Amino acid sequence: MKKIGVNIDLNLQEILRELLEVEFYSIESMMEYEIERIDAVILDLKYEKDENKIHFFSRKNIPVVILCSKDEDLKRISKYFKKREIYDCVYRDDYFQLEKSLDELFNEKIITQDAEEIVINDNFYKAIIRIEEITYINYCRLSRKTEITSKNGRIYYSKRGFSEVEEKLKGFNCFIKVDRGTLINKNLLKEIDYKGEKITFLGERKLFVSRSKLKNLEENLDLFGNRIEL
């Protein structure tokens, strides 16, 4: 049975219990005692006036579904999506859409939650790479292939298009989209250099990115979470 942390109306909890086989837990108790047990979180913007809980669960890689009304601040919701801090946003009285969203989330997690490696299945070779070893993924206009660069500098080529690769990896929160054709592994990010217009990864691999894209990248990263700023 799935375990969901909630800050929603009690009536909605009863309706969801009839639609889904789930157990609900108070957000406050989950944050303090049982964070590892949560499969997902549902937060109603009517009750969540600050962003702390959304940031908290996003950093823990726990999918967040927020509930809203048609009158909610769309700019605020859009910001959550851009930062990949939420999985979905549903109108609070659209019970069946919420059920559908959770079903899709759990089915997606079955596929990706235990995966630690990817298999590149090209015409002439097969390669197995650990997710944690991938530094960045980008589309090369010269080769017209999707390139997957590892920490040791090895480049693998996939016959799949970039958008298809991006879709297959969307369940992994370590990847952030820098521009239309580049994904980076945020867990391997070491430096953002605005003057040199580049980012450096652990292992000293570098990737040149325009200054405007670097600014967007910084806005989508939680640079100071659990860190000391000097």
Secondary structure as UniProt FT lines:
FT   STRAND          2..7
FT   HELIX           10..19
FT   STRAND          22..26
FT   HELIX           27..32
FT   HELIX           35..37
FT   STRAND          40..44
FT   TURN            45..47
FT   HELIX           52..59
FT   TURN            60..61
FT   STRAND          64..68
FT   TURN            70..71
FT   HELIX           74..82
FT   TURN            83..84
FT   STRAND          88..91
FT   TURN            92..93
FT   HELIX           95..112
FT   TURN            113..114
FT   STRAND          117..121
FT   STRAND          126..130
FT   HELIX           131..133
FT   STRAND          134..140
FT   TURN            141..144
FT   STRAND          145..150
FT   TURN            151..152
FT   STRAND          155..158
FT   HELIX           162..168
FT   TURN            169..171
FT   TURN            173..174
FT   STRAND          175..179
FT   TURN            180..181
FT   STRAND          182..185
FT   HELIX           186..188
FT   STRAND          189..193
FT   TURN            194..197
FT   STRAND          198..201
FT   TURN            202..203
FT   STRAND          206..208
FT   HELIX           211..220
FT   TURN            223..226
//
